[in-house]
Amino acid sequence: MEVGLACDTPRDLRLGDQVVRLSEESVNLLLSELQGQLPPPYDEERVMAFLKDAVSRSRTPLSRTDAERRRLLWAFCGVGVAMMCGDVSALARIGLWLRDCRDVFDDFEVKLWRFIVPAFPEDFISQVEALGFPKDRVRQLDLEDSNPSVMRSRKGYLVHYWNGVSDGYSDVSPVRLLLFMPPGLWSQARGLFGLTLKEMVYAAWGYMDCRDAWRNFRFYRFGDMIMSQLSPV
C-alpha cells in the first residue's frame, strides 16, 4: 500500500476496518526520518549555478549569517521546484528577489493575494478592511486605468497589479495580484532598494515561492551544501 504524505498535513490511513489518523506532528516526524536520509530531488548543479549567478549580480554582498543561510536554503528549494516544473516565470521572480532585495522581507509578514477571478472574494475584502482600506475604495480598483496602482491607509500600502503574458515574470493567463506593505517595508523597498511597484509585487511573489517550497521540502538532507558552495561576493 502506497501512502502519500505532505508536510504539515494530517493523514488518515485505512487499515482493514480501522482508520488511523496521523496528526500533523506525526506526519512531519515520519517525513523527517524518511526524507532526512536523502538529498532534495533537484538537479543540484543547475540550481547552484542559478543561485551563484543571481548572488554574483546582487547589490548586497553575501554574508555568512544564519539569516543568509535561511534565505539561501529557501531559494535553493524554490529554484529546485521551479526547475522541476519548468516554471520559467517563477525563476524570474526568484531571481529578482535574490538579486535586488534579498533581505527586504526579513522583518515583515508578507501579505500577497492572488486571484484568477475578476471580483474580489468577501473574505479578502474583510482582510483589507482590517488593514484600513474601505471596501468601496478597494472595489474601485476595478475602474483603475493605471497598472500597477497603489492605495494608502494609516497602516500601509496596497499595491494592485494585473500580471500580463509579456511582462517577463509570468507566462500564464492574467492573475490579479495585491500586495500589502506596512510603512517600514514600503520605505525599504522604495527608498533603499529602489523597486518599482511591479518589482515589489514580483519580488514578494518570488520570496513566497521559495518560502513555500522550503516548507514542503525542508526535511531533506541539505547539510552545509548551500553555504559551502556559495562564497561571499
C-alpha positions, 0 to 999 in steps of 0.5 A: 500500500502506497501512502502519500504524505505532505508536510504539515498535513494530517493523514488518515490511513485505512487499515482493514476496518480501522482508520488511523489518523496521523496528526500533523506532528506525526506526519512531519516526524515520519517525513523527517526520518524518511526524507532526512536520509536523502538529498532534495530531488533537484538537479543540484548543479543547475540550481547552484549555478542559478543561485551563484549567478543571481548572488554574483549580480546582487547589490548586497554582498553575501554574508555568512549569517544564519539569516543568509543561510535561511534565505539561501536554503529557501531559494535553493528549494524554490529554484529546485521546484521551479526547475522541476516544473519548468516554471520559467516565470517563477525563476524570474521572480526568484531571481529578482528577489535574490538579486535586488532585495534579498533581505527586504522581507526579513522583518515583515509578514508578507501579505500577497493575494492572488486571484484568477477571478475578476471580483474580489472574494468577501473574505479578502475584502474583510482582510483589507478592511482590517488593514484600513482600506474601505471596501468601496475604495478597494472595489474601485480598483476595478475602474483603475486605468493605471497598472500597477496602482497603489492605495494608502491607509494609516497602516500601509500600502496596497499595491494592485497589479494585473500580471500580463503574458509579456511582462517577463515574470509570468507566462500564464493567463492574467492573475490579479495580484495585491500586495500589502506593505506596512510603512517600514517595508514600503520605505525599504523597498522604495527608498533603499532598494529602489523597486518599482511597484511591479518589482515589489509585487514580483519580488514578494511573489518570488520570496513566497515561492521559495518560502513555500517550497522550503516548507514542503521540502525542508526535511531533506538532507541539505547539510552545509551544501548551500553555504559551502558552495556559495562564497561571499561576493 
